[in-house]
Every structure is written in structure tokens, then in C-alpha cells.
Amino acid sequence: MELPSQLVPIPGAAGLHAWMPYDSGGWGFANCLWVVSGEDAAVVDTPYDQPLTDAMIRAAGPVLGSGRVSTVVNTHANGDHSWGNHLFPGATVITTRSGFEHLAHEPTPEEMHRLLNETSPDGALGWYLRRHFGMFDFLSARTPIPTQTFSGRHVFEVGGREVELIEVGPAHHSGDLIARVGDVVCAGDVFFPDDHPPHWSGPIQKIIDANETILDLSPRVIVPGHGGLKGPRDLREHIDYLGTLQREIRLRFDGGLKVREAMDDIFRREFFPKLRLPERLMIVIAVEYGHLQGETEGPSIIELASGAAQWAFDRHTEPRVPVA
């Protein structure tokens, strides 16, 4: 796999650079924000494994110079935003208290390695994992252990420059936070454009509320969890998408459809067909159904991912009718 080789300067924001491995949201290639001020630097989120993190650190060399990263922030507990933390030794690692408490429910790098290598490639989950996660070196990753947690809001400085952290979860995940530096906001995965997003916590209204919180900050530039740099207009369009999805799921829940039936019915109606990875709607539907049913504890991440993998596998293997 050819690794990306540069940080992207954020227009009009001196000292701020985005690491965007790929334009597509995809699985596992998350964006990271670098804040560099004088000899000090902070990184918001770290990549999925050591090769990706090493590539990012090399790319930051010309920007960082003789400075050092003193602070790492994790927007949430998913591994593609935190499993490279250990490659910043001595840095203070900050996340929300609720995000840290949820770590016990996350797959570990070792578990991801086993799932990737020990599931059958002929089964839905094994096929899907190899297709979307086979390029990652999970044995080089480490479970993140924060050194500082907070609830609500937290402010710290990078070379005299203020970084504000705001807890907006549970939304995409338990304990989501966003980071604001001036008129630039790093949104983590509460803003997940370009593909159909997977959301593990919800309900959808909480994700909408988190995006509204970003809009209330009057950002000029938004660094989403995946995909390219965005602006307020893009975020409003994403809020409309979430609202539409919320209504469509509720209609099918009230109509008595099961999760898979709701998914098939929504997909047949070409729901936002330009967005990729439609199978991830299975995750959002299952989570939203759980909230609508009043469940206090939903399926695990692996169970949710397995449902999405099965739907994609069925679509991949269903007989194709030849065109006459």
C-alpha cells in the first residue's frame, strides 16, 4: 500500500495542518489535525497502525522542525483514531472520561488481528474484514491509555495557542469530543461525510445535536473524521442527511419492519446513492432500533459490523441476472 506523504496546510490557519490519508472516508483511514506553534505541537487523533503513524510523523518533519509533540487528543475510542498514540512517547494523552470508560468494550488490536486472520475468507465477516481491513498491521498497534480525562469542556495551550475541547457524545461513539482552534474545528466522526457513516452509539438525534454544536461555533473550516476538508454548508447538508435517515428509520420501525427488512427497503429506494459503503446503514439502523425499543445496552461493535458485512456479502454473492 502506498502511504500518503504530506500534511495539508489548512487555508488561512497558520500552524494548522491536516493529515488526510485518502479523500474517501472508507474504513480505517482517519484524518488527524496537527497544531504547531513555536517549538510545541499537538496532534488530534492518531492513525490505525504503526506504518500509517510513522508515515504521518515523517510527513510532519518539515512542519515540526526541532519541536516536539507534547499533547495527543483522541476524539473517541475507535482504533483508527487512537492506536498510534504510543508513537508519541512522553506526550500527554487527553480524551473524555466517558470515552476512556468505554475502552473495555472496544476490540483490541490483538482481537482485530485474530478476526482478520482466523475468520473464514468464505464467510461474510472474514470476506469483509480482508477486503476493508487487510492492509492494516494490527500487531503494530497499541490500545490507547489516556493520561488525562475530562467531562464537558477542557482548554489547553500549544505554544501559547488555545485549543478548546468540547464533549459532544454519546453520538457517533461514547464520549465523542470536538476540538476547536480559532475558526477551525476538528469534528472527529460525528461529521462523517462522503460515504454512508457508521455510528456506534447514537441515537441519531444526538449526532445531529453534535453537528449543531459545531455550527454554533461558526467554523470556517471543518476537519471531518474521514474525507476532505469541509465548510459549514457541507455540514448543514450532512445534518439534512441525518435528519432524513432518522425519519426513514422511524417510518420502518413504526411499520413493524425488522432491521434487515428496513435496510433492504431503504436501499431499494436509492437512499443517497452517490454515497459509498451503503452496508454501514445496517449499523445505524440497528443502533437506532435499539434506542427506539428502549434498550439500555445494544449489540457489540463486532455484532454490528457482522450485520453490515453479511448484507454486503449477500449483495456480492447474489446471482446476477444476465442482460438479454
Phi, psi and chi 1 to 4 in degrees:
 res  aa     phi    psi   chi1   chi2   chi3   chi4
   1 MET       -  127.2  178.1 -179.7   66.0      -
   2 GLU   -77.1  123.5 -177.4  178.8   -7.9      -
   3 LEU   -90.3  145.8  -62.0  176.7      -      -
   4 PRO   -63.2  155.3   21.1  -30.9      -      -
   5 SER  -124.1    6.1   59.3      -      -      -
   6 GLN  -151.6  156.4   63.6  179.2   -7.5      -
   7 LEU   -88.6  150.0  -58.7 -173.2      -      -
   8 VAL  -103.5  118.7  177.1      -      -      -
   9 PRO   -62.6  136.8  -16.0   28.9      -      -
  10 ILE   -82.6  121.8  -65.8 -178.6      -      -
  11 PRO   -56.0  133.7  -22.7   32.9      -      -
  12 GLY    70.8   15.9      -      -      -      -
  13 ALA  -136.6   83.7      -      -      -      -
  14 ALA   -57.9  134.8      -      -      -      -
  15 GLY    86.1   -4.7      -      -      -      -
  16 LEU  -108.1  129.0  -61.3 -171.0      -      -
  17 HIS  -135.8  145.2  -66.4   74.0      -      -
  18 ALA  -110.3  135.3      -      -      -      -
  19 TRP   -98.0  111.7  168.1 -101.0      -      -
  20 MET  -124.9   95.5  -62.4 -177.3  -66.6      -
  21 PRO   -57.6  -40.0  -22.0   31.8      -      -
  22 TYR  -147.6  151.5  -68.5   90.5      -      -
  23 ASP   -66.0  -36.5  -71.7  -23.3      -      -
  24 SER   -71.2  144.8  166.8      -      -      -
  25 GLY   -62.7  -51.9      -      -      -      -
  26 GLY    53.5 -160.5      -      -      -      -
  27 TRP  -112.6  126.8  -78.4  102.7      -      -
  28 GLY    90.2  -14.9      -      -      -      -
  29 PHE  -100.2   82.4  -65.9  101.9      -      -
  30 ALA   -90.8  152.1      -      -      -      -
  31 ASN   -79.3  151.7  -63.0  -30.4      -      -
  32 CYS  -133.0  146.4  -53.1      -      -      -
  33 LEU  -110.2  129.3  174.0   67.7      -      -
  34 TRP  -104.6  130.5  -77.6   69.7      -      -
  35 VAL  -117.0  112.4 -176.4      -      -      -
  36 VAL  -119.2  125.5 -179.3      -      -      -
  37 SER  -141.7  109.9 -179.2      -      -      -
  38 GLY    64.0 -128.9      -      -      -      -
  39 GLU   -92.1    4.4  -64.1  -68.5  -62.1      -
  40 ASP  -111.9  151.5 -163.1    8.7      -      -
  41 ALA  -152.1  153.5      -      -      -      -
  42 ALA  -131.4  150.4      -      -      -      -
  43 VAL  -124.0  126.8  179.1      -      -      -
  44 VAL   -98.8  108.9 -178.6      -      -      -
  45 ASP    78.5  147.2  -75.9  -21.1      -      -
  46 THR  -128.9  153.7   61.7      -      -      -
  47 PRO   -69.5  177.7  -25.0   36.9      -      -
  48 TYR   -71.6  -33.6 -139.7  173.1      -      -
  49 ASP  -145.4  178.9   62.9    9.6      -      -
  50 GLN   -69.0  -43.2 -178.2  164.0  -18.1      -
  51 PRO   -56.6  -43.5  -29.2   37.6      -      -
  52 LEU   -66.5  -42.1  -92.4  178.5      -      -
  53 THR   -66.7  -41.6  -51.5      -      -      -
  54 ASP   -60.8  -40.8  -76.6  -17.3      -      -
  55 ALA   -62.8  -40.3      -      -      -      -
  56 MET   -65.6  -42.2 -179.1  177.5   73.7      -
  57 ILE   -64.5  -41.1  -69.2  171.2      -      -
  58 ARG   -61.8  -42.6  -72.5 -165.0  -60.5  -89.1
  59 ALA   -65.0  -29.1      -      -      -      -
  60 ALA   -79.9  -10.0      -      -      -      -
  61 GLY   -50.8  -52.1      -      -      -      -
  62 PRO   -64.1  -28.4  -22.8   34.3      -      -
  63 VAL   -80.0  -40.6  173.1      -      -      -
  64 LEU   -79.0  -33.5 -171.7   59.0      -      -
  65 GLY    60.0 -129.5      -      -      -      -
  66 SER   -88.2    4.3   60.3      -      -      -
  67 GLY   -76.6  179.1      -      -      -      -
  68 ARG  -140.5  154.7   63.4  177.6  -66.3  -88.1
  69 VAL   -83.7  113.7  173.6      -      -      -
  70 SER   -96.9  -18.0   63.2      -      -      -
  71 THR  -139.9  134.7  -52.2      -      -      -
  72 VAL  -119.9  132.8  170.9      -      -      -
  73 VAL  -116.3  135.7  174.8      -      -      -
  74 ASN  -111.5  122.1  -64.6  137.8      -      -
  75 THR   -70.2  -25.7   58.5      -      -      -
  76 HIS  -167.4 -179.5   59.6  -70.9      -      -
  77 ALA   -89.1   -3.7      -      -      -      -
  78 ASN   -60.3  140.9  -77.5  159.2      -      -
  79 GLY   -61.5  -31.1      -      -      -      -
  80 ASP   -72.2   -1.7   58.3  -27.2      -      -
  81 HIS  -116.9    5.1  -67.1 -102.0      -      -
  82 SER  -153.1  -11.3   60.5      -      -      -
  83 TRP   -78.6    0.8  -77.3   -2.0      -      -
  84 GLY  -101.6    7.9      -      -      -      -
  85 ASN   -55.5  -38.3  -76.5    4.9      -      -
  86 HIS   -65.7  -12.4   63.9  -71.9      -      -
  87 LEU   -87.9    9.5  -63.3  173.2      -      -
  88 PHE  -121.3   68.4  -62.9   91.4      -      -
  89 PRO   -62.4  138.8   22.4  -33.1      -      -
  90 GLY    85.7   -9.3      -      -      -      -
  91 ALA   -77.2  145.9      -      -      -      -
  92 THR   -72.5  129.2  -62.2      -      -      -
  93 VAL  -110.3  119.2  178.2      -      -      -
  94 ILE  -114.9  135.2  -54.2  174.2      -      -
  95 THR  -152.0  178.5 -167.2      -      -      -
  96 THR   -78.0  154.8   60.9      -      -      -
  97 ARG   -62.6  -41.9 -174.6  170.4  -62.2  114.2
  98 SER   -68.9  -33.4   53.2      -      -      -
  99 GLY   -64.9  -41.4      -      -      -      -
 100 PHE   -64.1  -42.0  170.2   55.8      -      -
 101 GLU   -64.9  -23.3  -69.1  170.2  -10.4      -
 102 HIS   -84.2   -8.9 -168.0   81.5      -      -
 103 LEU   -53.7  -34.9  -90.9  177.8      -      -
 104 ALA   -63.0  -19.2      -      -      -      -
 105 HIS   -96.2   -1.3  -57.8  -77.2      -      -
 106 GLU   -89.6  144.8  -75.6  -72.7  -61.2      -
 107 PRO   -60.4  142.2  -16.6   28.2      -      -
 108 THR   -87.0  165.1   65.7      -      -      -
 109 PRO   -57.0  -38.5  -26.9   35.2      -      -
 110 GLU   -64.7  -39.5  -66.2   77.3   16.6      -
 111 GLU   -66.1  -39.7  -72.4  169.7  -26.0      -
 112 MET   -63.9  -39.3  -75.0  -62.6  -64.4      -
 113 HIS   -61.8  -44.5  176.5   78.2      -      -
 114 ARG   -65.3  -43.7  -74.0 -163.3  -61.7  -88.4
 115 LEU   -60.3  -40.3  -77.0  167.9      -      -
 116 LEU   -67.7  -34.0 -174.0   59.5      -      -
 117 ASN  -104.8  -18.1  -70.9  -81.2      -      -
 118 GLU  -110.1  -11.1  -64.2  178.2    9.9      -
 119 THR   -78.4  152.6   50.5      -      -      -
 120 SER   -72.2  131.4  169.4      -      -      -
 121 PRO   -67.8  -12.1   23.8  -32.5      -      -
 122 ASP   -90.9   -9.4  -62.8  -37.2      -      -
 123 GLY   -94.5  165.1      -      -      -      -
 124 ALA   -60.7  -51.0      -      -      -      -
 125 LEU   -66.8  -45.1 -175.5   59.9      -      -
 126 GLY   -61.3  -43.8      -      -      -      -
 127 TRP   -59.4  -45.6  167.9   81.7      -      -
 128 TYR   -69.4  -43.8 -165.1   81.6      -      -
 129 LEU   -61.7  -43.3  -73.4  171.8      -      -
 130 ARG   -64.4  -35.7  -73.6  164.5  174.9   79.3
 131 ARG   -70.1  -37.3 -174.8  173.9 -174.9  177.3
 132 HIS  -110.7  -16.5  -67.7  -77.3      -      -
 133 PHE  -126.3    0.6  -64.3   86.2      -      -
 134 GLY   -65.9  -16.2      -      -      -      -
 135 MET   -86.1   -5.9   67.5  -70.4  -65.9      -
 136 PHE   -95.0  143.9  -61.1  114.1      -      -
 137 ASP  -100.0   85.5  178.1   10.4      -      -
 138 PHE   -69.8  -22.7  -68.5  119.3      -      -
 139 LEU   -69.6  -16.9  -69.9 -178.1      -      -
 140 SER   -90.2   -6.5   71.2      -      -      -
 141 ALA   -89.1  164.0      -      -      -      -
 142 ARG  -137.6  141.9  -61.7  -71.8 -176.4  -85.5
 143 THR   -62.9  129.9  -61.7      -      -      -
 144 PRO   -76.9  135.6   29.3  -34.8      -      -
 145 ILE  -119.9  108.3  -55.9  -61.7      -      -
 146 PRO   -69.2  152.3   24.8  -33.0      -      -
 147 THR  -102.9  -10.8   57.7      -      -      -
 148 GLN  -149.3  131.5 -176.7  175.7  -11.9      -
 149 THR  -125.6  161.9   63.0      -      -      -
 150 PHE  -151.7  166.3   73.5   96.2      -      -
 151 SER  -127.7  144.4  -62.8      -      -      -
 152 GLY    85.5 -102.1      -      -      -      -
 153 ARG  -133.3  151.0  -65.5 -175.4 -178.9 -129.5
 154 HIS  -148.2  138.5  175.4   72.5      -      -
 155 VAL  -122.9  134.9  175.1      -      -      -
 156 PHE  -138.0  169.3   67.7   96.3      -      -
 157 GLU  -117.4  146.5  -69.8 -168.6   -8.0      -
 158 VAL  -122.0  102.9 -179.5      -      -      -
 159 GLY    56.0   38.2      -      -      -      -
 160 GLY    85.8   -1.0      -      -      -      -
 161 ARG   -99.5  131.7 -168.8  168.2 -166.4  174.6
 162 GLU   -82.8  133.6 -176.9  177.0  -79.4      -
 163 VAL  -120.7  123.2  179.5      -      -      -
 164 GLU  -105.7  127.8 -178.8 -177.2   17.9      -
 165 LEU  -107.5  133.1  -53.0  179.6      -      -
 166 ILE  -128.6  122.3  -55.7  169.9      -      -
 167 GLU   -75.3  128.4 -176.1  174.4   13.7      -
 168 VAL  -126.2    1.9  -65.6      -      -      -
 169 GLY   -94.0  173.0      -      -      -      -
 170 PRO   -73.0  135.1   26.3  -32.9      -      -
 171 ALA  -145.4  -97.1      -      -      -      -
 172 HIS   -59.5  -38.4  165.5   76.2      -      -
 173 HIS  -149.3  168.2 -157.7  -73.9      -      -
 174 SER   -67.8  130.5  -61.7      -      -      -
 175 GLY    76.6   24.2      -      -      -      -
 176 ASP   -54.2  145.0  -69.5  -55.3      -      -
 177 LEU  -133.3  158.1   67.0   83.1      -      -
 178 ILE  -119.0  155.7   59.6  174.9      -      -
 179 ALA  -122.2  128.7      -      -      -      -
 180 ARG  -114.1  129.1 -178.4 -172.9   65.0   82.8
 181 VAL  -128.0  100.8 -172.2      -      -      -
 182 GLY    63.6 -124.7      -      -      -      -
 183 ASP  -101.3   22.0   58.5    2.7      -      -
 184 VAL  -114.0  131.9  175.4      -      -      -
 185 VAL  -121.6  127.2  172.3      -      -      -
 186 CYS   -93.2  114.9 -174.7      -      -      -
 187 ALA   -93.6  -11.1      -      -      -      -
 188 GLY    59.2 -155.8      -      -      -      -
 189 ASP   -89.2    6.3  -77.9   -3.5      -      -
 190 VAL   -67.6  -24.1  -62.6      -      -      -
 191 PHE  -115.4  107.8 -178.4   24.7      -      -
 192 PHE  -132.5   76.6 -156.3  130.4      -      -
 193 PRO   -86.1 -179.7   33.4  -34.8      -      -
 194 ASP    78.7  -35.3  -60.3  -25.5      -      -
 195 ASP  -123.3  166.2  -65.6  -20.1      -      -
 196 HIS   -64.6  126.3  -72.3  -71.7      -      -
 197 PRO   -85.5  148.1   29.6  -33.1      -      -
 198 PRO   -92.0  132.1   32.2  -30.0      -      -
 199 HIS  -125.1  126.4  -67.6  -58.6      -      -
 200 TRP   -97.1  -13.6  -50.4  102.4      -      -
 201 SER  -118.5  -67.0 -175.8      -      -      -
 202 GLY    68.7 -163.1      -      -      -      -
 203 PRO   -68.0  173.7   28.8  -36.1      -      -
 204 ILE   -56.7  -34.5  -67.1  174.7      -      -
 205 GLN   -59.8  -36.7 -172.7   57.8   51.4      -
 206 LYS   -66.5  -33.9  -69.0  -74.9  -70.0 -178.0
 207 ILE   -69.4  -42.1  -54.6  163.8      -      -
 208 ILE   -59.6  -45.5  -67.2  172.2      -      -
 209 ASP   -59.9  -39.7  -66.7  -16.0      -      -
 210 ALA   -63.6  -40.3      -      -      -      -
 211 ASN   -69.3  -34.9  -77.3  -79.0      -      -
 212 GLU   -64.4  -36.0  -65.7  -76.6    2.3      -
 213 THR   -60.9  -40.7  -63.7      -      -      -
 214 ILE   -61.8  -46.1  -63.0  171.6      -      -
 215 LEU   -59.7  -37.4  -81.4 -179.2      -      -
 216 ASP   -63.6  -19.8  -70.4  -17.1      -      -
 217 LEU   -82.1   -2.6  -63.2  173.0      -      -
 218 SER    53.3   54.1  -59.5      -      -      -
 219 PRO   -72.8  149.7   30.6  -36.8      -      -
 220 ARG   -93.1  -39.2 -178.3  179.1   54.1   85.9
 221 VAL  -128.8  138.1  178.5      -      -      -
 222 ILE  -122.4  127.5  -54.8  165.6      -      -
 223 VAL   -96.5  105.3 -177.5      -      -      -
 224 PRO   -75.8  170.4   29.6  -33.5      -      -
 225 GLY   -63.5  -32.5      -      -      -      -
 226 HIS  -145.0  154.3  -60.0 -102.9      -      -
 227 GLY    93.3 -173.0      -      -      -      -
 228 GLY   -82.4  171.1      -      -      -      -
 229 LEU   -60.6  143.5  -63.7  177.8      -      -
 230 LYS  -131.1  171.9  -56.8  -63.5 -179.4 -178.1
 231 GLY  -127.3 -179.0      -      -      -      -
 232 PRO   -57.2  -36.7  -24.3   33.9      -      -
 233 ARG   -62.4  -42.2 -179.6  177.1  177.8  179.0
 234 ASP   -61.2  -40.1  -57.4  -58.3      -      -
 235 LEU   -66.4  -40.5 -174.6   56.4      -      -
 236 ARG   -61.9  -39.7  -67.5 -172.6 -173.2   95.7
 237 GLU   -63.2  -37.3  -69.7  177.0   -5.5      -
 238 HIS   -69.3  -36.7 -169.5   65.8      -      -
 239 ILE   -62.8  -39.3  -69.2  170.6      -      -
 240 ASP   -62.4  -41.7  -71.2  -17.4      -      -
 241 TYR   -58.3  -47.9  160.9   87.7      -      -
 242 LEU   -62.8  -40.7  -69.6  169.4      -      -
 243 GLY   -64.2  -40.4      -      -      -      -
 244 THR   -64.3  -44.8  -57.7      -      -      -
 245 LEU   -61.7  -40.9 -179.9   56.4      -      -
 246 GLN   -58.3  -46.5 -178.2 -175.7   40.7      -
 247 ARG   -66.5  -42.4  -68.8 -169.9  -64.6  -86.6
 248 GLU   -64.6  -39.4  -65.9  -64.3  -35.9      -
 249 ILE   -67.0  -42.8  -66.4  173.7      -      -
 250 ARG   -62.5  -39.0 -177.8   62.0 -167.8 -112.9
 251 LEU   -59.6  -42.2  -78.2  171.3      -      -
 252 ARG   -77.1  -32.5  -74.2  154.0 -176.8   82.9
 253 PHE   -63.9  -46.9  175.7   82.1      -      -
 254 ASP   -65.1  -27.0  -69.9  -16.4      -      -
 255 GLY   -82.7   -0.2      -      -      -      -
 256 GLY    84.7   11.0      -      -      -      -
 257 LEU   -74.9  143.5  -86.2   64.9      -      -
 258 LYS   -77.3  171.3  -63.3  179.2 -179.6  178.9
 259 VAL   -57.2  -49.9  169.4      -      -      -
 260 ARG   -65.1  -38.3  176.4   62.6 -173.1 -105.6
 261 GLU   -65.3  -40.4  -66.0  169.6  -25.1      -
 262 ALA   -63.8  -42.3      -      -      -      -
 263 MET   -61.1  -48.7  172.6   66.7 -169.5      -
 264 ASP   -62.3  -39.6  -70.2  -20.9      -      -
 265 ASP   -68.1  -42.4 -168.3   47.5      -      -
 266 ILE   -64.6  -43.7  -70.6  172.9      -      -
 267 PHE   -64.3  -38.4 -177.6   77.3      -      -
 268 ARG   -61.6  -25.9  -83.1 -165.0  -61.9  -90.8
 269 ARG   -89.9   13.5  -63.9  169.9 -170.9  -90.4
 270 GLU    53.4   61.4  -63.8 -169.1  -14.5      -
 271 PHE   -74.7  110.0 -176.1   78.2      -      -
 272 PHE    44.6   65.3  -70.9   82.0      -      -
 273 PRO   -66.2  -18.0   24.0  -34.5      -      -
 274 LYS   -75.9  -17.0  -67.7 -176.6  179.0 -179.7
 275 LEU   -80.6  140.7  -62.3 -179.1      -      -
 276 ARG   -90.7  172.3  -65.1  156.3  -67.6 -164.3
 277 LEU    56.1   55.7  -61.2  172.4      -      -
 278 PRO   -62.8  -22.8   24.4  -35.0      -      -
 279 GLU   -59.7  -21.7   65.0  -89.4   14.3      -
 280 ARG   -70.2  -14.4  -61.1 -158.7  -62.8 -156.5
 281 LEU   -62.1  -27.9  -72.3  172.0      -      -
 282 MET   -58.7  -37.2  -82.7  -74.3  -69.5      -
 283 ILE   -66.2  -48.2  -63.8  168.3      -      -
 284 VAL   -66.2  -40.4 -177.0      -      -      -
 285 ILE   -63.1  -45.9  -65.4  168.8      -      -
 286 ALA   -61.8  -42.0      -      -      -      -
 287 VAL   -66.4  -43.2  170.0      -      -      -
 288 GLU   -66.6  -39.7 -170.1   73.6   -1.9      -
 289 TYR   -59.2  -40.9  -96.4   47.2      -      -
 290 GLY   -59.6  -43.0      -      -      -      -
 291 HIS   -65.9  -42.1  -72.8  -70.0      -      -
 292 LEU   -65.4  -27.4  -69.2  170.5      -      -
 293 GLN   -87.5   -2.2  -69.6  163.7  -10.2      -
 294 GLY    76.7   20.9      -      -      -      -
 295 GLU   -70.8  139.9  -63.7  175.1   -2.1      -
 296 THR   -92.6  -19.8   56.8      -      -      -
 297 GLU  -139.6  118.3 -175.1  172.8  -19.3      -
 298 GLY   -92.9 -173.0      -      -      -      -
 299 PRO   -63.6  157.5  -16.2   28.6      -      -
 300 SER   -72.0  165.5   69.8      -      -      -
 301 ILE   -57.8  -41.5  -77.8 -178.5      -      -
 302 ILE   -66.1  -39.6  -63.1  -58.0      -      -
 303 GLU   -64.2  -42.1  -70.2  170.7  -34.6      -
 304 LEU   -65.5  -44.5  -69.7  167.9      -      -
 305 ALA   -63.9  -34.7      -      -      -      -
 306 SER   -64.2  -38.2  -64.9      -      -      -
 307 GLY   -64.1  -42.5      -      -      -      -
 308 ALA   -64.9  -41.5      -      -      -      -
 309 ALA   -62.9  -40.9      -      -      -      -
 310 GLN   -63.8  -42.2 -174.4   66.7   58.9      -
 311 TRP   -63.4  -45.0 -170.9   87.8      -      -
 312 ALA   -65.0  -39.5      -      -      -      -
 313 PHE   -63.7  -42.9 -175.4   73.9      -      -
 314 ASP   -62.9  -40.9  -68.5  -15.2      -      -
 315 ARG   -64.7  -36.5  -66.3  -76.4  -56.2  173.6
 316 HIS   -71.5  -34.9  174.9   73.8      -      -
 317 THR  -100.8   -5.9   57.1      -      -      -
 318 GLU   -66.0  144.9   67.1 -176.8    9.3      -
 319 PRO   -58.7  138.7  -19.6   30.9      -      -
 320 ARG   -94.7  129.0  -61.2  -66.5 -167.6  -93.5
 321 VAL   -83.9  121.0  178.1      -      -      -
 322 PRO   -64.8  145.3   22.6  -32.3      -      -
 323 VAL   -81.9  128.6  178.2      -      -      -
 324 ALA   -69.3      -      -      -      -      -
